[in-house]
């Protein structure tokens, strides 16, 4: 146990937005996210000055490959090592790296090879960081506050998307590439003392497990741990369907809403300003969903609400290309953003609440791989399909495909009955995996000392 790992109370006595431990972590997370945005501004503009448009795309895409390849390995690492240490190491390494790049760029013009190398290193580090950040929230607060923490985290992401690019642009205008890289490095440095003082609960101190939780099995090889994590997800009656539904959603909707929306605006003649209004509408809806979870902290019938919001999201994505005016498209974008935000937050909270703490890193790595690995595969397909058939049939088809995710959730009894832990509920009321007693989660069975959340052991 580290000096910052203490026995936090099993149920948070105050809401997460008043919990100093959560707020320290959230401030560190926000500083790191804003640093990410500033870093991308510095990287893109440096690449643009060093070479042409093709090279800009190469530099920005360089980090995606190691991120996708190593993401599952990052999940194994997050489950083997204190996730706070992984995140500390990540931000410390990025701080040193970016400040070194800032010094190098200040002395000479940015070279293309240097920018590609930086992007590759960032991709590797991010592959280790993303699963750790997903495994950390259940270690800093009680299960009854996870929904609030998820909402606060989503608000933090929206804030970084709003504040990061202008900060990067201002730094670029005042001091050039070197100053922008330096600002990013300093933002990463801000997170370090905050993370150092963030307290963690031991692995066993989760809802229903208590201080007498059984000793976790000794880890095997990295490959064995990875396969064990994949089997855990496949066999878990709640987590398996949630991960599958999320993957279908990413494949069906993300390419349509990212690539397809640009092409739809061009097709309709709404132009860049129309695209900006639609994206802003989506962002406003997503921010509203995050604020709702932050304030409420709990929503009833979470499993059914998750299915319903995904259905609304699919319907909105299918019809946005059929509406006659930009104003209606913007309203639909708000609805899509609100429903997508609620679906994603409920999915994430239910997964974190139900997962055995020893598997959280690997579970998170699989979830994130569907986003950074699967979703981009649909981008060229969506573009080619719209070029061949137009936007409307492609949007309708992708929305219909994503409805398969709704079918996955509704066909699972565990998802239909799933509930979020009520704030202030006791461990007995929450049940063995964080759901309330009237929403049983996957039964636990034993294989040696290892708990497998599955009806098939």
Helices and strands as residue ranges (DSSP letters): G 16-18, H 20-50, H 53-80, H 83-107, H 112-140, G 143-145, H 146-196, H 222-235, H 239-249, I 250-254, H 255-255, I 256-260, H 261-268, H 271-296, H 302-319, H 326-354, G 357-359, H 360-369, I 370-374, H 377-389, H 391-410, H 413-417, H 427-430, E 444-447, E 450-453
